[in-house]
């Protein structure tokens, strides 16, 4: 009986060490992602499968009037500077993982924008799929 308890304790200790290692890896990846979101100048909006806001960069605030409390808010409820619903339809459509889809989402002739949708490459079990809508200005040749 004592040997069984010792064996079970060793197994639990091993599993605990593995979990600590995975938590450390996840913490480092989350820190890298937060640093990227803080440092990037690209307007980036991340939505889940239900097209609800998951995350966004500070540059996205030029396009969407978002607050940190808007996490989980449906994208359809968020106004934006574009004249059409092209971003909403792009975010809602599916596609092959890792493959992007681009479309012009114009703010007018003087401020053309290109929107790009990219579905997450992989989803761990239990994780919702994320779609990223990156927006950037395009310059026209004179």
One Martini backbone bead per residue (centre of mass of N, CA, C, O) as a GRO file, in nm:
protein
  142
    1UNK     BB    1   0.058   0.062  -0.022
    2UNK     BB    2   0.300   0.258   0.006
    3UNK     BB    3   0.406   0.216  -0.285
    4UNK     BB    4   0.156   0.323  -0.429
    5UNK     BB    5   0.166   0.610  -0.312
    6UNK     BB    6   0.450   0.677  -0.415
    7UNK     BB    7   0.389   0.636  -0.715
    8UNK     BB    8   0.158   0.842  -0.734
    9UNK     BB    9   0.325   1.084  -0.637
   10UNK     BB   10   0.529   1.078  -0.871
   11UNK     BB   11   0.324   1.121  -1.097
   12UNK     BB   12   0.213   1.391  -0.992
   13UNK     BB   13   0.484   1.538  -1.001
   14UNK     BB   14   0.529   1.509  -1.305
   15UNK     BB   15   0.270   1.648  -1.398
   16UNK     BB   16   0.327   1.915  -1.252
   17UNK     BB   17   0.588   1.984  -1.406
   18UNK     BB   18   0.457   1.990  -1.687
   19UNK     BB   19   0.253   2.215  -1.624
   20UNK     BB   20   0.458   2.432  -1.548
   21UNK     BB   21   0.594   2.438  -1.825
   22UNK     BB   22   0.339   2.518  -1.987
   23UNK     BB   23   0.284   2.780  -1.834
   24UNK     BB   24   0.550   2.916  -1.907
   25UNK     BB   25   0.505   2.909  -2.213
   26UNK     BB   26   0.236   3.065  -2.211
   27UNK     BB   27   0.343   3.320  -2.074
   28UNK     BB   28   0.550   3.391  -2.293
   29UNK     BB   29   0.351   3.406  -2.532
   30UNK     BB   30   0.168   3.624  -2.409
   31UNK     BB   31   0.387   3.838  -2.381
   32UNK     BB   32   0.458   3.856  -2.680
   33UNK     BB   33   0.175   3.937  -2.775
   34UNK     BB   34   0.149   4.195  -2.605
   35UNK     BB   35   0.399   4.332  -2.726
   36UNK     BB   36   0.295   4.337  -3.014
   37UNK     BB   37   0.034   4.498  -2.963
   38UNK     BB   38   0.190   4.748  -2.841
   39UNK     BB   39   0.405   4.798  -3.096
   40UNK     BB   40   0.211   4.809  -3.316
   41UNK     BB   41   0.082   4.997  -3.616
   42UNK     BB   42  -0.130   4.789  -3.681
   43UNK     BB   43  -0.446   4.737  -3.758
   44UNK     BB   44  -0.586   4.500  -3.521
   45UNK     BB   45  -0.848   4.249  -3.534
   46UNK     BB   46  -0.989   4.013  -3.305
   47UNK     BB   47  -1.196   3.730  -3.368
   48UNK     BB   48  -1.429   3.503  -3.333
   49UNK     BB   49  -1.655   3.280  -3.454
   50UNK     BB   50  -1.889   3.497  -3.354
   51UNK     BB   51  -1.779   3.786  -3.406
   52UNK     BB   52  -1.604   3.865  -3.154
   53UNK     BB   53  -1.419   4.050  -2.958
   54UNK     BB   54  -1.080   3.982  -2.846
   55UNK     BB   55  -0.875   4.187  -2.998
   56UNK     BB   56  -0.647   4.485  -3.009
   57UNK     BB   57  -0.500   4.752  -3.135
   58UNK     BB   58  -0.432   5.082  -3.112
   59UNK     BB   59  -0.465   5.138  -3.423
   60UNK     BB   60  -0.774   5.045  -3.433
   61UNK     BB   61  -0.890   5.315  -3.301
   62UNK     BB   62  -0.909   5.469  -3.583
   63UNK     BB   63  -1.164   5.274  -3.671
   64UNK     BB   64  -1.244   5.178  -3.378
   65UNK     BB   65  -1.457   5.241  -3.094
   66UNK     BB   66  -1.272   5.113  -2.850
   67UNK     BB   67  -1.262   4.911  -2.554
   68UNK     BB   68  -1.164   4.689  -2.323
   69UNK     BB   69  -1.477   4.622  -2.260
   70UNK     BB   70  -1.529   4.495  -2.569
   71UNK     BB   71  -1.488   4.224  -2.494
   72UNK     BB   72  -1.733   4.020  -2.663
   73UNK     BB   73  -1.828   4.201  -2.876
   74UNK     BB   74  -2.000   4.247  -3.142
   75UNK     BB   75  -1.905   4.364  -3.447
   76UNK     BB   76  -2.189   4.473  -3.537
   77UNK     BB   77  -2.184   4.691  -3.282
   78UNK     BB   78  -1.942   4.824  -3.434
   79UNK     BB   79  -1.818   5.094  -3.538
   80UNK     BB   80  -1.693   5.255  -3.847
   81UNK     BB   81  -1.522   5.422  -4.122
   82UNK     BB   82  -1.684   5.260  -4.312
   83UNK     BB   83  -1.935   5.234  -4.574
   84UNK     BB   84  -1.931   4.924  -4.514
   85UNK     BB   85  -1.967   4.555  -4.445
   86UNK     BB   86  -1.694   4.410  -4.523
   87UNK     BB   87  -1.573   4.326  -4.247
   88UNK     BB   88  -1.804   4.152  -4.146
   89UNK     BB   89  -1.806   3.952  -4.386
   90UNK     BB   90  -1.511   3.861  -4.358
   91UNK     BB   91  -1.527   3.758  -4.061
   92UNK     BB   92  -1.770   3.548  -4.112
   93UNK     BB   93  -1.608   3.404  -4.305
   94UNK     BB   94  -1.461   3.138  -4.409
   95UNK     BB   95  -1.160   2.925  -4.423
   96UNK     BB   96  -0.863   2.836  -4.469
   97UNK     BB   97  -0.612   2.781  -4.281
   98UNK     BB   98  -0.380   3.050  -4.330
   99UNK     BB   99  -0.571   3.189  -4.527
  100UNK     BB  100  -0.613   3.471  -4.702
  101UNK     BB  101  -0.829   3.766  -4.739
  102UNK     BB  102  -0.886   4.022  -4.970
  103UNK     BB  103  -1.010   4.367  -4.947
  104UNK     BB  104  -1.173   4.653  -5.022
  105UNK     BB  105  -1.203   4.922  -4.768
  106UNK     BB  106  -1.345   5.213  -4.810
  107UNK     BB  107  -1.314   5.574  -4.703
  108UNK     BB  108  -1.243   5.672  -4.976
  109UNK     BB  109  -1.040   5.818  -5.211
  110UNK     BB  110  -0.826   5.939  -4.995
  111UNK     BB  111  -0.871   5.649  -4.801
  112UNK     BB  112  -0.756   5.377  -4.873
  113UNK     BB  113  -0.822   5.028  -4.791
  114UNK     BB  114  -0.695   4.719  -4.662
  115UNK     BB  115  -0.838   4.408  -4.608
  116UNK     BB  116  -0.756   4.122  -4.391
  117UNK     BB  117  -0.810   3.772  -4.369
  118UNK     BB  118  -0.721   3.535  -4.096
  119UNK     BB  119  -0.706   3.223  -4.005
  120UNK     BB  120  -0.625   3.016  -3.786
  121UNK     BB  121  -0.411   2.750  -3.794
  122UNK     BB  122  -0.471   2.665  -3.486
  123UNK     BB  123  -0.666   2.459  -3.247
  124UNK     BB  124  -0.711   2.395  -2.950
  125UNK     BB  125  -0.872   2.235  -2.739
  126UNK     BB  126  -1.148   2.452  -2.669
  127UNK     BB  127  -1.081   2.657  -2.879
  128UNK     BB  128  -1.139   2.931  -3.045
  129UNK     BB  129  -1.164   3.071  -3.330
  130UNK     BB  130  -0.962   3.301  -3.513
  131UNK     BB  131  -0.987   3.629  -3.651
  132UNK     BB  132  -0.801   3.849  -3.862
  133UNK     BB  133  -0.807   4.210  -3.903
  134UNK     BB  134  -0.619   4.377  -4.126
  135UNK     BB  135  -0.516   4.721  -4.163
  136UNK     BB  136  -0.421   4.921  -4.453
  137UNK     BB  137  -0.270   5.143  -4.630
  138UNK     BB  138  -0.299   5.267  -4.969
  139UNK     BB  139  -0.113   5.367  -5.240
  140UNK     BB  140  -0.147   5.569  -5.506
  141UNK     BB  141  -0.081   5.633  -5.814
  142UNK     BB  142  -0.040   5.941  -5.990
   0.00000   0.00000   0.00000
